[in-house]
């Protein structure tokens, strides 16, 4: 699953710079996480960095974006350009 930021966000600005995939940005009222870019830090870190630094614990799993750890790792590979290329045959 990708992560999401709840409306308890206090706009403290600590999560955005911690995201290795640039998935966090300022929304209309609070910070938001782009599920297409969020890998829960799989491939980069052992734990989700935004969750680690959030002072109000407002970053949770997004119930609308169900992904396995394998899918998240595949997304990481694609985002970082490390996905294996299929040989042309």
MODELLER restraints for C-alpha pairs under 7 A, 6 or more apart:
rsr = mdl.restraints
at = mdl.atoms
rsr.add(forms.Gaussian(group=physical.xy_distance, feature=features.Distance(at['CA:1:A'], at['CA:61:A']), mean=6.07, stdev=0.5))
rsr.add(forms.Gaussian(group=physical.xy_distance, feature=features.Distance(at['CA:1:A'], at['CA:62:A']), mean=6.15, stdev=0.5))
rsr.add(forms.Gaussian(group=physical.xy_distance, feature=features.Distance(at['CA:1:A'], at['CA:65:A']), mean=5.22, stdev=0.5))
rsr.add(forms.Gaussian(group=physical.xy_distance, feature=features.Distance(at['CA:1:A'], at['CA:66:A']), mean=4.38, stdev=0.5))
rsr.add(forms.Gaussian(group=physical.xy_distance, feature=features.Distance(at['CA:1:A'], at['CA:67:A']), mean=4.33, stdev=0.5))
rsr.add(forms.Gaussian(group=physical.xy_distance, feature=features.Distance(at['CA:1:A'], at['CA:68:A']), mean=6.63, stdev=0.5))
rsr.add(forms.Gaussian(group=physical.xy_distance, feature=features.Distance(at['CA:2:A'], at['CA:35:A']), mean=5.38, stdev=0.5))
rsr.add(forms.Gaussian(group=physical.xy_distance, feature=features.Distance(at['CA:2:A'], at['CA:38:A']), mean=5.46, stdev=0.5))
rsr.add(forms.Gaussian(group=physical.xy_distance, feature=features.Distance(at['CA:2:A'], at['CA:39:A']), mean=6.22, stdev=0.5))
rsr.add(forms.Gaussian(group=physical.xy_distance, feature=features.Distance(at['CA:2:A'], at['CA:40:A']), mean=6.15, stdev=0.5))
rsr.add(forms.Gaussian(group=physical.xy_distance, feature=features.Distance(at['CA:2:A'], at['CA:61:A']), mean=6.05, stdev=0.5))
rsr.add(forms.Gaussian(group=physical.xy_distance, feature=features.Distance(at['CA:2:A'], at['CA:62:A']), mean=5.63, stdev=0.5))
rsr.add(forms.Gaussian(group=physical.xy_distance, feature=features.Distance(at['CA:2:A'], at['CA:65:A']), mean=5.84, stdev=0.5))
rsr.add(forms.Gaussian(group=physical.xy_distance, feature=features.Distance(at['CA:3:A'], at['CA:33:A']), mean=6.79, stdev=0.5))
rsr.add(forms.Gaussian(group=physical.xy_distance, feature=features.Distance(at['CA:3:A'], at['CA:38:A']), mean=6.80, stdev=0.5))
rsr.add(forms.Gaussian(group=physical.xy_distance, feature=features.Distance(at['CA:3:A'], at['CA:40:A']), mean=6.61, stdev=0.5))
rsr.add(forms.Gaussian(group=physical.xy_distance, feature=features.Distance(at['CA:3:A'], at['CA:59:A']), mean=6.51, stdev=0.5))
rsr.add(forms.Gaussian(group=physical.xy_distance, feature=features.Distance(at['CA:3:A'], at['CA:60:A']), mean=5.50, stdev=0.5))
rsr.add(forms.Gaussian(group=physical.xy_distance, feature=features.Distance(at['CA:3:A'], at['CA:61:A']), mean=4.43, stdev=0.5))
rsr.add(forms.Gaussian(group=physical.xy_distance, feature=features.Distance(at['CA:3:A'], at['CA:62:A']), mean=4.97, stdev=0.5))
rsr.add(forms.Gaussian(group=physical.xy_distance, feature=features.Distance(at['CA:4:A'], at['CA:32:A']), mean=6.76, stdev=0.5))
rsr.add(forms.Gaussian(group=physical.xy_distance, feature=features.Distance(at['CA:4:A'], at['CA:33:A']), mean=5.61, stdev=0.5))
rsr.add(forms.Gaussian(group=physical.xy_distance, feature=features.Distance(at['CA:4:A'], at['CA:59:A']), mean=5.56, stdev=0.5))
rsr.add(forms.Gaussian(group=physical.xy_distance, feature=features.Distance(at['CA:4:A'], at['CA:60:A']), mean=5.48, stdev=0.5))
rsr.add(forms.Gaussian(group=physical.xy_distance, feature=features.Distance(at['CA:4:A'], at['CA:61:A']), mean=6.00, stdev=0.5))
rsr.add(forms.Gaussian(group=physical.xy_distance, feature=features.Distance(at['CA:4:A'], at['CA:62:A']), mean=5.14, stdev=0.5))
rsr.add(forms.Gaussian(group=physical.xy_distance, feature=features.Distance(at['CA:5:A'], at['CA:31:A']), mean=6.76, stdev=0.5))
rsr.add(forms.Gaussian(group=physical.xy_distance, feature=features.Distance(at['CA:5:A'], at['CA:32:A']), mean=5.88, stdev=0.5))
rsr.add(forms.Gaussian(group=physical.xy_distance, feature=features.Distance(at['CA:5:A'], at['CA:33:A']), mean=6.73, stdev=0.5))
rsr.add(forms.Gaussian(group=physical.xy_distance, feature=features.Distance(at['CA:5:A'], at['CA:58:A']), mean=5.63, stdev=0.5))
rsr.add(forms.Gaussian(group=physical.xy_distance, feature=features.Distance(at['CA:5:A'], at['CA:59:A']), mean=4.50, stdev=0.5))
rsr.add(forms.Gaussian(group=physical.xy_distance, feature=features.Distance(at['CA:5:A'], at['CA:60:A']), mean=6.44, stdev=0.5))
rsr.add(forms.Gaussian(group=physical.xy_distance, feature=features.Distance(at['CA:6:A'], at['CA:58:A']), mean=5.28, stdev=0.5))
rsr.add(forms.Gaussian(group=physical.xy_distance, feature=features.Distance(at['CA:6:A'], at['CA:59:A']), mean=6.31, stdev=0.5))
rsr.add(forms.Gaussian(group=physical.xy_distance, feature=features.Distance(at['CA:7:A'], at['CA:30:A']), mean=6.94, stdev=0.5))
rsr.add(forms.Gaussian(group=physical.xy_distance, feature=features.Distance(at['CA:8:A'], at['CA:58:A']), mean=5.73, stdev=0.5))
rsr.add(forms.Gaussian(group=physical.xy_distance, feature=features.Distance(at['CA:9:A'], at['CA:30:A']), mean=6.09, stdev=0.5))
rsr.add(forms.Gaussian(group=physical.xy_distance, feature=features.Distance(at['CA:9:A'], at['CA:58:A']), mean=5.84, stdev=0.5))
rsr.add(forms.Gaussian(group=physical.xy_distance, feature=features.Distance(at['CA:11:A'], at['CA:30:A']), mean=5.93, stdev=0.5))
rsr.add(forms.Gaussian(group=physical.xy_distance, feature=features.Distance(at['CA:11:A'], at['CA:31:A']), mean=6.53, stdev=0.5))
rsr.add(forms.Gaussian(group=physical.xy_distance, feature=features.Distance(at['CA:14:A'], at['CA:53:A']), mean=6.63, stdev=0.5))
rsr.add(forms.Gaussian(group=physical.xy_distance, feature=features.Distance(at['CA:14:A'], at['CA:54:A']), mean=6.86, stdev=0.5))
rsr.add(forms.Gaussian(group=physical.xy_distance, feature=features.Distance(at['CA:15:A'], at['CA:50:A']), mean=4.68, stdev=0.5))
rsr.add(forms.Gaussian(group=physical.xy_distance, feature=features.Distance(at['CA:15:A'], at['CA:53:A']), mean=6.43, stdev=0.5))
rsr.add(forms.Gaussian(group=physical.xy_distance, feature=features.Distance(at['CA:15:A'], at['CA:54:A']), mean=6.39, stdev=0.5))
rsr.add(forms.Gaussian(group=physical.xy_distance, feature=features.Distance(at['CA:16:A'], at['CA:24:A']), mean=5.16, stdev=0.5))
rsr.add(forms.Gaussian(group=physical.xy_distance, feature=features.Distance(at['CA:16:A'], at['CA:25:A']), mean=6.33, stdev=0.5))
rsr.add(forms.Gaussian(group=physical.xy_distance, feature=features.Distance(at['CA:18:A'], at['CA:49:A']), mean=5.92, stdev=0.5))
rsr.add(forms.Gaussian(group=physical.xy_distance, feature=features.Distance(at['CA:18:A'], at['CA:50:A']), mean=6.02, stdev=0.5))
rsr.add(forms.Gaussian(group=physical.xy_distance, feature=features.Distance(at['CA:19:A'], at['CA:49:A']), mean=6.60, stdev=0.5))
rsr.add(forms.Gaussian(group=physical.xy_distance, feature=features.Distance(at['CA:19:A'], at['CA:50:A']), mean=6.47, stdev=0.5))
rsr.add(forms.Gaussian(group=physical.xy_distance, feature=features.Distance(at['CA:21:A'], at['CA:37:A']), mean=6.09, stdev=0.5))
rsr.add(forms.Gaussian(group=physical.xy_distance, feature=features.Distance(at['CA:21:A'], at['CA:38:A']), mean=6.71, stdev=0.5))
rsr.add(forms.Gaussian(group=physical.xy_distance, feature=features.Distance(at['CA:23:A'], at['CA:33:A']), mean=5.33, stdev=0.5))
rsr.add(forms.Gaussian(group=physical.xy_distance, feature=features.Distance(at['CA:23:A'], at['CA:34:A']), mean=5.05, stdev=0.5))
rsr.add(forms.Gaussian(group=physical.xy_distance, feature=features.Distance(at['CA:23:A'], at['CA:37:A']), mean=5.00, stdev=0.5))
rsr.add(forms.Gaussian(group=physical.xy_distance, feature=features.Distance(at['CA:23:A'], at['CA:38:A']), mean=5.54, stdev=0.5))
rsr.add(forms.Gaussian(group=physical.xy_distance, feature=features.Distance(at['CA:24:A'], at['CA:31:A']), mean=6.66, stdev=0.5))
rsr.add(forms.Gaussian(group=physical.xy_distance, feature=features.Distance(at['CA:24:A'], at['CA:32:A']), mean=5.60, stdev=0.5))
rsr.add(forms.Gaussian(group=physical.xy_distance, feature=features.Distance(at['CA:24:A'], at['CA:33:A']), mean=4.51, stdev=0.5))
rsr.add(forms.Gaussian(group=physical.xy_distance, feature=features.Distance(at['CA:24:A'], at['CA:34:A']), mean=6.46, stdev=0.5))
rsr.add(forms.Gaussian(group=physical.xy_distance, feature=features.Distance(at['CA:25:A'], at['CA:31:A']), mean=5.54, stdev=0.5))
rsr.add(forms.Gaussian(group=physical.xy_distance, feature=features.Distance(at['CA:25:A'], at['CA:32:A']), mean=5.56, stdev=0.5))
rsr.add(forms.Gaussian(group=physical.xy_distance, feature=features.Distance(at['CA:25:A'], at['CA:33:A']), mean=6.59, stdev=0.5))
rsr.add(forms.Gaussian(group=physical.xy_distance, feature=features.Distance(at['CA:26:A'], at['CA:32:A']), mean=6.13, stdev=0.5))
rsr.add(forms.Gaussian(group=physical.xy_distance, feature=features.Distance(at['CA:39:A'], at['CA:72:A']), mean=4.95, stdev=0.5))
rsr.add(forms.Gaussian(group=physical.xy_distance, feature=features.Distance(at['CA:39:A'], at['CA:73:A']), mean=6.94, stdev=0.5))
rsr.add(forms.Gaussian(group=physical.xy_distance, feature=features.Distance(at['CA:39:A'], at['CA:75:A']), mean=6.65, stdev=0.5))
rsr.add(forms.Gaussian(group=physical.xy_distance, feature=features.Distance(at['CA:39:A'], at['CA:76:A']), mean=6.16, stdev=0.5))
rsr.add(forms.Gaussian(group=physical.xy_distance, feature=features.Distance(at['CA:40:A'], at['CA:48:A']), mean=5.11, stdev=0.5))
rsr.add(forms.Gaussian(group=physical.xy_distance, feature=features.Distance(at['CA:41:A'], at['CA:47:A']), mean=6.49, stdev=0.5))
rsr.add(forms.Gaussian(group=physical.xy_distance, feature=features.Distance(at['CA:41:A'], at['CA:48:A']), mean=5.05, stdev=0.5))
rsr.add(forms.Gaussian(group=physical.xy_distance, feature=features.Distance(at['CA:41:A'], at['CA:49:A']), mean=6.84, stdev=0.5))
rsr.add(forms.Gaussian(group=physical.xy_distance, feature=features.Distance(at['CA:42:A'], at['CA:72:A']), mean=6.57, stdev=0.5))
rsr.add(forms.Gaussian(group=physical.xy_distance, feature=features.Distance(at['CA:42:A'], at['CA:73:A']), mean=5.87, stdev=0.5))
rsr.add(forms.Gaussian(group=physical.xy_distance, feature=features.Distance(at['CA:42:A'], at['CA:76:A']), mean=6.90, stdev=0.5))
rsr.add(forms.Gaussian(group=physical.xy_distance, feature=features.Distance(at['CA:43:A'], at['CA:73:A']), mean=6.21, stdev=0.5))
rsr.add(forms.Gaussian(group=physical.xy_distance, feature=features.Distance(at['CA:43:A'], at['CA:76:A']), mean=6.18, stdev=0.5))
rsr.add(forms.Gaussian(group=physical.xy_distance, feature=features.Distance(at['CA:51:A'], at['CA:57:A']), mean=6.86, stdev=0.5))
rsr.add(forms.Gaussian(group=physical.xy_distance, feature=features.Distance(at['CA:51:A'], at['CA:59:A']), mean=5.81, stdev=0.5))
rsr.add(forms.Gaussian(group=physical.xy_distance, feature=features.Distance(at['CA:77:A'], at['CA:83:A']), mean=4.66, stdev=0.5))
